[in-house]
């Protein structure tokens, strides 16, 4: 009989008051012309369940909240969500009146999402993923959420003549198939988890094989031998290294003379070289000191010249009597000037610098004396440094001569011992260098071979894991095979009967594909049919068949719920197809009135209205959200136009 899922009530908070609809009975129909808000009401239900809704601008601007009363099996809850985005749903228990909690609309939040909340109360697993059954799949398996389940329950207006649960979108297709299998008992959570593990194991195996091939290619291009050949070469090189190191040690022992005079000369040479180095370092410091003091002396002499020019200018101007201000040219003759004050600035006048008695009282004279003292001191230090430099330079020359003499003496004493062995020294040193270089290269080769062995082990382990998982999958698939074959055969028969009952023209035979669970019509996929009316009828027949099968079967988890938006689309208002469709819906409502819920939005209903149908009729004066004034037929924006605009915006970005 499927699981019990029902929308009992919807309440909308709008800018001009609340609007509510109570759903009674098994079949509810929204009727009215295009643009009266039928699809908007259905999208607001989807929004209230935590989904992403396609809403007209009028609804987005005027509806501030949605509250749904829902039945989930034996429980009843209130779900409230705010517009425009509303990233959480507030849940209350309608039986106990308790506040249950706030649940995120983000499905990645897993146990704290509204999706997991609804799935749990419908008895559906919340931790399974949709895995591609192709070994070449590279994507990460996607979790199955209530949004995927709802795609099997709500056939929206843009898709009712195009696809079945968006099957034409490749990234959604694995989730559609997995959701179908889960809802109709063609799989179980353990099998889904194994398939997820199998997809990850295949990805790991491909990665390991790729790494193995890459390293193998590197080894081939580098012309490296096998691992055994590399190990044998390393052993030979290490033995050769030890042998030539022994030869070099023997040669050094042979050329080391046991001569006290030679040892003394060598020690003196080492000592004199050390003293020569110290003397050169001392000389470098002295030269740096002289350069610094010469620079300081030049600066002092420049400052003295500047002060002398200033004093000369002051003495020339001191005896000049100004009769006008040198700044503003006003007369200074009639101004009272205090005794001893400057007639220009009226400050205390300085003593005349031209008078010998006043030279010592001038600030400039004091500064000149300071500069002269610093100059004399710098000259003295500079002279001392130059004298010291000459002495050290002489010391360096003497030490250099002594070092040169001692070097020649040591060379003369050891030449007879070293010269005959020079070639042997060179050969042994060359072999040691060659062995060390090759060993370094072999170390890199060993690192590559270690990586290759690790990747080989990883590849082997990944292959074992994949085979073990596939064996378990095969076991479970075999267990479910009879149930699967029987169910799909019965579903195909049901679909054929539904197609005949609706009177879809030009169709002789129809069944359900046992791999993708989509309709096949006269041997061809249903979506290869170009006639819009026939394709729409085939899609509607599919969903009504699934609902009827759900209500009849006892071992399914599919909710006994269906929403169809605009089934007349592309069929035509006066066609017999529409009459037959409502006849089938009425039959389901009559037989399963206590367990089924069907909601249909359509322009109008043909034929007699059954008393068990609940109808909400809308028009432009009385739209689905009556608190919002209708802007008129010319301003109507359908869901299809909204979808087309959003797709265009995505392409433009």
Secondary structure, 3 states (H helix, E strand, C coil): CCECEEEEEEEEEECCEEEEEECCCCEEEEECCCCCCHHHHHHHHHHHCCCCCCCCHHHHHHEEEEEEEEEECCEEEEEEEECCCCCEEEEEECCCCCEEEEEECCHHHHHHEHHHHHHHHCCCCCCCEECCCCCCCCCCCEECCHHHHHCCCEECHHHCCCCCCCCCCHHHHHHHHHHHHHHCCCCCHHHHHHHHHHHHHHHHHHHHHHHHHHHHHHHHHCCCCCHHHHHHHHHHHHHHHHHHHHHHHHHHHHCCCCCHHHHHHHHHHHHHHHHHHHHHHHHHHHHHHHHHHHHHHHHHHHHHHHHHHHHHHHHHHCCCCCCECCCCCCECCCCCCCCCECCCCCCECCCCCCCHHHHHHCHHHHHHHHHHHHHHHHHHHHHHHHHHHHHHHHHHHHHHHHHHHHHHHHHHHHHHHHHHHHHHHHHHHHHHHHHHHHHHHHHHHHHHHHHHHHHHHHHHHHHHHHHHHHHHHHHHHHHHHHHHHHHHHHHHHHHHHHHHHHCCCCCCCEEECCCCCCEEECCEEHHHCCCHHHHHHHHHHHHHHHHHHHHHCCCCCCECEEEEECCCCCCCCCCHHHHHHHHHHHHHHHHCCCCCEEEEEECCCCCCCCCCEEEEECCCCCCCCCCCCCCCHHHCCCHHHHHHHHHHHHHHC
